[in-house]
Amino acid sequence: MITRRQFIKAGLVGGLALSAAGYFYARSQKEAPASAVPRRPTFQERAIVAAIVPAVLAGALPPAGEARREAIARTVDGVGVAIAGLSAAAQKELDELFALLGFAPARLLLAGLWPGWETASVDDVAAFLQGWRESRLGLLRSAYAALHDLVLGAWYGTPATWEAIGYPGPPEIL
């Protein structure tokens, strides 16, 4: 059973971690003019998505080698395209999610992952995703659904993957 003192300490540590993440996120953002080209994913966001892709697409990716690396890179690019097509509010929420997942203390607290995304194992990432999928907190379940759907949408939105699932492609309009 958790004591009141442990609960208060955990709340303070969590609040400090979230405050620090918000501070660093706000410092990293630059106001872009409204007519600017949609922003490209940062290196950190690409690393996060590249770590998530093999966990979500466990049986669909090529087993190893250059084909696997290309498939992951193509899917990461597709996630960037999908995010660029979302509303400004949804993009902002995803920016905040990626900022939290990129901040080591928040990543440890929320995802249970200490190593950076580049060194996290597929099993560790899959366990973190499963934890969010089954979480009692609706916010974590929503974040899981967003990451999951972005990866699957990017993967199956590519014509190169259609043959494997028997999809002939969109019907021709005459």
C-alpha positions in Angstrom: 0.0 0.0 0.0 1.3 3.4 -0.9 1.7 5.9 1.9 0.6 9.5 1.8 4.2 10.6 1.9 5.1 8.4 -1.1 2.1 9.7 -3.0 3.1 13.3 -2.3 6.7 12.7 -3.3 5.6 10.9 -6.5 3.3 13.8 -7.4 6.0 16.3 -6.8 8.5 14.4 -8.9 6.0 13.9 -11.7 5.0 17.5 -11.6 8.6 18.7 -11.8 9.3 16.3 -14.7 6.3 17.5 -16.7 7.1 21.1 -15.9 10.7 20.6 -17.1 9.5 18.9 -20.3 7.1 21.7 -21.0 9.8 24.3 -20.4 12.2 22.6 -22.8 9.5 22.0 -25.3 8.5 25.7 -25.3 12.1 26.7 -25.7 12.5 24.4 -28.7 9.5 25.7 -30.6 9.8 28.7 -32.9 6.9 30.6 -34.2 6.5 29.9 -37.9 4.6 32.2 -40.2 1.1 30.9 -41.1 2.1 30.5 -44.8 5.2 28.4 -44.0 5.6 24.9 -45.5 4.4 22.2 -43.1 7.2 21.5 -40.7 9.3 18.3 -41.1 9.6 15.9 -38.2 12.7 16.6 -36.0 15.5 14.1 -35.6 14.1 13.2 -32.2 10.6 12.6 -33.6 12.0 10.4 -36.4 14.0 8.4 -33.8 10.9 7.8 -31.7 8.8 6.8 -34.7 11.6 4.6 -36.0 11.7 2.8 -32.7 7.9 2.3 -32.6 7.5 1.1 -36.2 9.1 -2.4 -35.7 7.0 -2.9 -32.5 3.8 -2.1 -34.3 4.6 -3.8 -37.6 6.2 -6.9 -35.9 5.3 -9.5 -38.6 4.8 -7.2 -41.6 8.4 -5.8 -41.9 11.1 -7.6 -43.9 13.1 -9.7 -41.4 16.5 -8.0 -41.6 18.9 -6.1 -43.7 18.6 -3.1 -46.1 15.0 -4.0 -47.0 14.0 -3.7 -43.4 15.8 -0.4 -42.9 14.2 1.0 -46.1 10.8 -0.1 -45.0 11.2 1.5 -41.6 12.5 4.8 -43.2 9.6 4.8 -45.7 7.1 4.3 -42.9 8.7 7.1 -40.8 8.5 9.4 -43.8 4.8 8.4 -44.2 4.1 9.2 -40.6 5.6 12.7 -41.2 3.3 13.1 -44.2 0.3 11.9 -42.2 1.0 14.3 -39.3 1.4 17.2 -41.8 -2.1 16.5 -43.0 -3.7 16.7 -39.6 -5.3 19.8 -38.1 -3.1 22.3 -36.3 -4.6 21.2 -32.9 -3.8 17.6 -33.6 -0.3 18.5 -34.7 0.2 20.5 -31.5 -0.9 17.5 -29.4 1.5 15.2 -31.2 4.3 17.7 -30.8 3.6 17.7 -27.1 3.6 13.9 -27.0 6.9 13.6 -28.9 8.4 16.3 -26.6 7.4 14.2 -23.6 8.7 11.0 -25.1 11.9 12.7 -26.1 12.6 14.1 -22.6 14.5 11.3 -20.7 12.8 11.7 -17.2 9.3 11.9 -18.8 10.1 8.9 -21.0 11.2 6.9 -18.0 8.1 7.9 -16.0 5.5 7.5 -18.8 7.1 4.7 -20.9 9.4 3.0 -18.6 12.2 3.3 -21.1 15.6 4.7 -19.9 17.8 4.2 -22.9 17.4 6.6 -25.8 15.0 5.6 -28.6 17.9 4.7 -30.9 19.1 1.9 -28.4 15.7 0.7 -27.1 14.9 -2.9 -28.0 11.8 -3.8 -30.0 10.6 -5.8 -27.0 11.0 -2.9 -24.6 9.1 -0.6 -27.0 6.4 -3.2 -27.5 6.0 -3.5 -23.8 5.7 0.2 -23.4 3.1 0.4 -26.1 1.1 -2.5 -24.6 1.2 -0.8 -21.2 -0.3 2.3 -22.8 -2.8 0.3 -24.7 -4.1 -1.4 -21.5 -3.7 1.7 -19.3 -6.4 2.8 -16.9 -5.7 6.4 -18.1 -7.7 7.4 -21.1 -5.0 9.9 -22.1 -2.4 7.1 -22.4 -4.8 4.9 -24.4 -5.5 7.8 -26.7 -1.7 8.4 -27.2 -1.2 4.7 -28.0 -4.1 4.8 -30.5 -2.6 7.9 -32.2 0.9 6.3 -32.5 -0.5 3.0 -33.6 -2.9 4.4 -36.2 -0.2 6.8 -37.6 2.2 3.9 -38.1 -0.4 1.5 -39.6 -1.7 4.3 -41.8 1.7 5.2 -43.1 2.6 1.5 -43.7 -0.6 0.4 -45.4 -1.0 3.7 -47.3 2.1 2.8 -49.3 1.3 0.9 -52.6 4.4 -1.3 -52.0 2.5 -3.0 -49.1 -0.8 -3.7 -50.8 0.2 -6.9 -52.5 1.0 -8.6 -49.2 -2.6 -8.0 -48.0 -4.3 -8.7 -51.3 -5.4 -5.2 -51.8 -5.6 -4.5 -55.6 -5.4 -0.7 -55.1 -8.1 1.9 -55.4 -10.6 1.3 -58.2 -10.0 3.1 -61.5 -12.4 5.9 -62.2 -13.5 5.9 -65.8 
